[in-house]
Amino acid sequence: MYRVVKRDGRIVDFEISKIANAMKKAFDATETNYNQSVIDFLAVMVTADFQPKITDELIHIEDIQDSVETVLEQAGYTDVAKGYILYRKQREKMRNMKSTILNYKEIVDSYV
């Protein structure tokens, strides 16, 4: 089985349940009705979508998330895909802010 390269470089085992959980959250956030069998099917479709991006049995987390967006849009869940995209952007901003704060702290510490 393949493994996932996280943003910080760590490599972890692939878990399809994490894709399903992320999609559930997107459905819930947009108040879109779903059932577990639809989520499970979409999660399998996501794994099929990112197969060409696997190299040496490794897949990057961003590639998985891109596939989630693609599959949701192709399946007709445009609003859910938009919600998922907005969530990703928000998380990216938070990571960038955290990085900026840490950089300022390092600069101040180096002067002190």
N, C-alpha and C positions, 0 to 999 in steps of 0.2 A: 504494500500500500504506500501511498505517497505521504509526504510530510509538508507542513506549512511553514514558510519563512515569515516570521512576524516583523513588524516595523523596526523593532530594536535589534533584529538580526538573529534572535532565538529561533530555533527550529523545533516545532512541536508536531505531534501526531495529528493527522487530519481527522476531524470529527464532523460528520454530516449533520449531526444534531445542532451544532453551532450555527450552521446556515439556516436550518429550520427555525431555530429560536430567534435569530435576527429578523427573519421574514415575519414571524408571528408578531414581533414588536412593531414592525412597520405596519402590518395590517391593523393592529390594535390602535396605534397612534393615529391612523387615518380613519378609524372607526369603520373599517371595511370588513364585512362578514366573510368568514372562511371556515373550513373544517380541516381537521388534521390530515386527511387523505390528500387534500389539495396542497397543503404545505409540504407534505412528504414528496409528492410528485414534483412540485416546483424545485425542491432541494435536489432531487435527482437530475432534473433538467439543468440546474446550475453546474453540477459536476460534469455533465456532458459538455456544457458550453466552455468550460475552462480546460478541458482535456488537451487541446493543442498548445496550451501555454505551459504545460508541465515539462520541466527539464531536469533530467537526472533524478526523477521521482520527487522533485520539489516544486511547489507552487507558492507564489507570493500572495500574501493576504489581500493586496490591492487588486490582483487579478481575480480572486474569488469575489470580492465585492463588486467589481465591474461586471462580472457574470450575473450576480444577483440582480443588478439594475437591468441588464439586458433581458434576462428571462422574465422579470416582472413586466417590463414593457411589452415584450413579445406576447405574453399571455393575456394582455389586455388590462393589466392592473397598473395603469398609468399613474393614478393618484398615489398608489402605494409606492411605486418606483420613485416618484417625486419626493415623497416623505422620507424614503430611505436615502436619497441623494442629499436632501437637506440635513439629515442626521449626520451623514458622513462629513459634510462641510463643517458643521458645528463642531464635531469631534476634532477635525483638523485644526480649526481655529484654537481650540482649547490646547491641543498639543503644542502649537506654535507659541501660544501665550506662555505656557509652562516653560518651554525652551528659552524664550526671551527673558523671563524672570530669572531662570537659573544662570543665564549668561550675564545679566546685570549683577547678580550676587557674586559670581566669580570675579568680575571686574572690580567690584568694591572690595572684595576680600584680598585681591592682589595688591591693591593700593594701601590697605591697612597694615 
